[in-house]
Amino acid sequence: MPVDVGVDAYPGLELHGTVDSIGAATGSQFALIPAQNATGNWVKVTQRITVRVKLDEANEANMPELRSGMSATVAVDTGRTTLEKML
């Protein structure tokens, strides 16, 4: 799936790539002692799944050095929209 990446440290720079792999589960699933609510009231909490993005080689000409922990905005084109749910 195609991916567009914007890095907060480099405004105006847009990188392109593809999804290389998707993690097996969220980090809490792999925790030794997973957090659980003792009262039995289960609340949905947003979880993050690791996605590895392979950047296109065409980006190398103008790509600055990227560091681990940089804030980025990543948009993955899945080929579907939320409007399709209404149909």
C-alpha positions as CSV (number, residue, x, y, z in Angstrom):
1,M,0.0,0.0,0.0
2,P,1.3,3.5,-0.8
3,V,2.4,5.7,2.1
4,D,3.0,9.5,2.4
5,V,5.2,10.6,5.3
6,G,5.6,14.1,6.7
7,V,8.3,14.7,9.4
8,D,7.6,17.6,11.9
9,A,11.3,18.5,12.0
10,Y,11.4,19.2,8.3
11,P,8.3,21.2,7.3
12,G,7.4,21.1,3.6
13,L,9.2,17.8,3.1
14,E,7.0,14.9,1.9
15,L,8.4,11.4,1.6
16,H,6.8,8.5,-0.2
17,G,7.1,4.8,0.3
18,T,5.2,1.5,0.7
19,V,4.1,-0.6,3.7
20,D,6.8,-3.2,4.2
21,S,5.3,-5.1,7.2
22,I,2.7,-4.8,9.9
23,G,3.3,-5.9,13.5
24,A,1.6,-9.0,14.9
25,A,-0.1,-7.2,17.8
26,T,0.0,-4.1,20.0
27,G,2.7,-3.6,22.6
28,S,0.4,-4.4,25.5
29,Q,-0.3,-7.9,24.1
30,F,3.4,-8.7,24.5
31,A,3.7,-7.3,28.0
32,L,4.8,-9.7,30.7
33,I,2.0,-8.4,32.9
34,P,-0.6,-6.8,30.7
35,A,-2.7,-3.9,32.2
36,Q,-6.2,-5.0,33.0
37,N,-9.0,-3.1,34.7
38,A,-9.8,-4.9,38.0
39,T,-13.4,-3.5,38.2
40,G,-14.6,-5.4,35.1
41,N,-15.4,-2.1,33.3
42,W,-13.6,-2.5,30.1
43,V,-12.8,0.7,28.3
44,K,-11.7,0.9,24.8
45,V,-8.2,2.5,24.7
46,T,-6.5,3.4,21.4
47,Q,-3.7,0.9,20.7
48,R,-0.9,1.3,18.2
49,I,0.3,-1.4,15.9
50,T,3.9,-1.2,14.5
51,V,4.0,-0.6,10.8
52,R,7.3,-0.7,8.9
53,V,7.5,1.7,5.9
54,K,10.0,1.3,3.1
55,L,10.8,4.7,1.7
56,D,11.2,5.0,-2.1
57,E,14.7,5.4,-3.5
58,A,13.6,8.6,-5.3
59,N,13.5,10.3,-1.8
60,E,17.2,9.8,-1.3
61,A,18.2,12.9,-3.3
62,N,16.5,15.4,-0.9
63,M,16.0,13.3,2.3
64,P,17.6,14.7,5.4
65,E,18.9,12.4,8.2
66,L,16.0,10.8,10.0
67,R,16.3,9.8,13.7
68,S,14.4,7.4,15.9
69,G,11.7,9.1,17.9
70,M,11.0,12.0,15.4
71,S,7.4,12.9,15.2
72,A,5.9,12.1,11.8
73,T,2.5,12.1,10.1
74,V,1.9,9.0,8.1
75,A,-1.0,8.4,5.7
76,V,-1.5,5.0,4.3
77,D,-3.7,4.6,1.2
78,T,-5.7,1.4,1.8
79,G,-7.8,1.9,-1.3
80,R,-10.9,2.3,0.8
81,T,-12.7,5.2,2.4
82,T,-14.9,5.6,5.5
83,L,-17.8,6.4,3.2
84,E,-17.8,2.8,2.0
85,K,-19.1,1.7,5.4
86,M,-22.3,3.6,4.8
87,L,-23.1,1.7,1.6
